[in-house]
Amino acid sequence: MSFRATHHALNLPRDHHMVISRIHLSATALCIFGLFVPIKAALADTFYAPIPVHDDSPDFLGHVEFGYTHLSGNSNSETFLGKAQMTWLQGAWLSRLRGEARHASEDSETSAEQYLVSFRQRRELVGPHYLFGFGRWEKDRFSGYDHQFTAITGYGRQLIDDDRAHLALEAGPGYRADILPGENDQRLAVAYGAVEAGYTLSDSATLEQELSLETTRKNSTVRSYTALDTRINAHMSLRLSHEIKHNSDPPEDAEAKTDRITSASLRYEF
């Protein structure tokens, strides 16, 4: 289940809003129920940086995530969300590969189409310090770009890391290539900063919050991701998430400066 909202919100009939409300109410009820279901500790899933390595961290962890919404009647719409991620540990290096795809349509016309692939590494140093680097390719059909590629490296510091909470700050320089349809490509230097925080609500529920800023001479991009995970069984969990991406000065063909995505999805870990 996934619902996307932008500045061009869908004007759905009253009964369809009631359907969406029931979907979100059911997902919320499952999350509340999940607070009382035992969960096995593992590497937490974060949107930006892999969390610090511990003695009991597994050598490999992967998951797939799926959400789907279909509405029919006076109007017809579909929303699909698919994600996959692999995390593996080699000595002091923690690596993460992830891919995402989103698609939404209304009355057989596409209203959203996004793809993302990224690879990220974290190198532990002495104490709460670490180095990181990542590359990210993304394509958003309605962003005004054909596609974008970003590469960033830098330094991070783990401010909090205990059984209940973690908090990290990181910053560094980078490079971004903006490929624009019918125009010259733009190659830009990037200044990057991010904060990542997480809190264990119970043995079965965790809350994650990530926020990043990427600034160039052309524009600034702010990304925010908030997620609540609750365990259903040993391998499956329910995720409620809200994601915001804001571009201060997008291309003229962009539909909006800000994208907002609220999702309820099932995750399977392996």
Disulfide bonds with the S-S distance in Angstrom:
none
